[in-house]
Amino acid sequence: KGVMTTKFYEYLGVEKPVLCVMSDEGELEKVIRETNAGIAAQNLQEIKDFIVEQYNLWKQQGYTQMPVNQKIKKQFSRTEQAKQFVEIFDKLITI
């Protein structure tokens, strides 16, 4: 359920905060939560709080970054995706 855009994976790769508005309670929200990449907002207050928090971090540090779960992030790397394709193709060839 939901839409997984390439922009999400780009942000995940560079560990930029992700704000999903409004959450569809689908796969995107699940991956955002599992990777700690940001939030999938359920209401206006969550949106406001996240933006203010990220803005304040930007003012203090000069940049924003999320402490993304590296183990889960790695699952979405091009290297891991290529390995998955190889496994699928190998299974198809042996059938």
C-alpha positions as CSV (number, residue, x, y, z in Angstrom):
1,K,0.0,0.0,0.0
2,G,1.3,3.4,-0.9
3,V,3.8,5.0,-3.2
4,M,7.6,4.6,-2.8
5,T,9.2,7.4,-4.8
6,T,12.8,7.6,-5.9
7,K,13.1,10.9,-4.1
8,F,12.6,9.1,-0.8
9,Y,15.5,6.8,-1.6
10,E,17.7,9.7,-2.6
11,Y,17.0,11.4,0.8
12,L,17.5,8.2,2.6
13,G,20.9,7.8,0.9
14,V,22.1,11.2,2.0
15,E,20.4,11.0,5.3
16,K,18.2,14.1,5.0
17,P,15.1,14.4,7.1
18,V,12.0,13.0,5.4
19,L,8.5,14.5,6.0
20,C,5.7,12.5,4.6
21,V,2.5,14.5,4.5
22,M,-0.1,13.0,5.2
23,S,0.7,9.5,6.1
24,D,-1.0,6.8,4.2
25,E,-0.1,4.2,6.8
26,G,1.5,2.2,4.1
27,E,4.9,1.0,3.1
28,L,6.5,4.5,3.0
29,E,5.5,5.2,6.6
30,K,6.8,1.8,7.6
31,V,10.2,2.3,5.9
32,I,10.5,5.9,7.3
33,R,9.8,4.5,10.8
34,E,12.2,1.5,10.5
35,T,15.0,3.6,9.1
36,N,14.5,6.5,11.4
37,A,14.6,8.8,8.3
38,G,12.0,11.2,9.5
39,I,8.2,11.1,10.1
40,A,5.0,10.2,8.3
41,A,2.8,12.9,9.8
42,Q,-0.7,12.1,11.0
43,N,-1.8,15.7,11.8
44,L,-0.9,19.4,11.5
45,Q,0.8,19.5,14.9
46,E,3.3,16.8,13.9
47,I,4.1,18.6,10.7
48,K,4.7,21.9,12.5
49,D,6.8,20.3,15.3
50,F,9.0,18.4,12.7
51,I,9.6,21.5,10.6
52,V,10.4,23.7,13.6
53,E,12.8,21.0,15.0
54,Q,14.6,20.6,11.7
55,Y,14.8,24.4,11.2
56,N,16.3,24.9,14.7
57,L,18.9,22.1,14.0
58,W,19.7,23.9,10.7
59,K,20.2,27.2,12.5
60,Q,22.5,25.6,15.1
61,Q,24.5,23.3,12.8
62,G,24.2,24.8,9.4
63,Y,22.7,21.6,8.0
64,T,20.2,18.9,8.8
65,Q,20.7,15.1,9.0
66,M,18.8,12.2,10.4
67,P,20.5,9.4,12.3
68,V,19.4,6.7,9.9
69,N,19.5,3.0,10.8
70,Q,22.4,1.9,8.6
71,K,21.6,-1.8,8.6
72,I,18.1,-1.2,7.2
73,K,19.4,1.6,4.9
74,K,21.8,-0.8,3.3
75,Q,18.9,-3.0,2.2
76,F,17.9,-0.3,-0.2
77,S,21.4,0.3,-1.7
78,R,22.0,-0.3,-5.4
79,T,24.5,-3.0,-4.5
80,E,21.9,-4.9,-2.4
81,Q,19.2,-4.4,-5.1
82,A,21.5,-5.8,-7.7
83,K,22.2,-8.9,-5.5
84,Q,18.4,-9.4,-5.3
85,F,18.1,-9.2,-9.1
86,V,20.9,-11.8,-9.5
87,E,19.1,-14.1,-7.1
88,I,15.8,-13.8,-8.9
89,F,17.5,-14.3,-12.3
90,D,19.4,-17.3,-11.0
91,K,16.1,-18.9,-9.8
92,L,14.5,-18.2,-13.2
93,I,17.4,-19.8,-15.1
94,T,17.4,-22.9,-13.0
95,I,13.6,-23.5,-13.5
